[in-house]
């Protein structure tokens, strides 16, 4: 997810309205698949939480957040 709210599944841009259908079509084990959500460091927290909520409401319970460590 980008700071502008653009959602990607893999390298493909996906409209929020199509997110669940897209993820479900790719999930080989249905809602048992682990979903990784990566938000740009400047992405809106509320937008990231909204996407997590959508995935959870669709039955996906194994949702992980990916973070990038800052360069030191």
N, C-alpha and C positions, 0 to 999 in steps of 0.2 A: 504494500500500500504506500502510495506516495503522499507527500504533504498536501497535494491538491485533492486527494481522495480517490485517485485512480486505483482501481483494483486489478491486480494481475493474478492469473492462475498460470504458473509456469512463466513463460515469456509472453503470454497472450493477455491483452486488455479485456476485461470482462465487466459488463455493466452490473451494478449492484443487483438489479432485478433478475439477472441471469446467473448470479453466483451459485446458488444452491443447485440448480440444474446442472451447471458445468462441473461443479465439484462431485456431485453424485454420479455423473456419467463417468468420471475418471476414477472413482473409488472402487477398486477391485473387490474389496471386502465390505462394501456398503458403509454404513455408519461406524463400523469397527475400525476403519482406516484411521491412521494418525494424520492429522492436519497440522501443518506448520504455517504460522502466520508471521510474516516479517513486515514490520512497519518502518519506514524511513525514520531516522532519529528525530526528524522534525514533523512527522505525521501527527495529526490531531488525535490525541488520546481517545476522545469520544468516538471518533470514526473507527478506530481500531476496535474499541469495545463493542460498537454496534455490529461490526462484521463478526466478531466472536459470538455475540448473542444470536445472530442469524444462523451461524453454523450450529451452535448449541441447540437452538430451537428446531433445527432440521434433524436432530438426533445424533450429531457428531459430538462425542464426549471426550475424545482424545485430541485436544487442541493445544498445541504448544506454541510459545512465542519464541522467535529467533531474535537475538540481539547481536549487535556487532560491538566488539570491544574497541574502545578509543585507542588511538595510537598514543604511545607514551613518549 
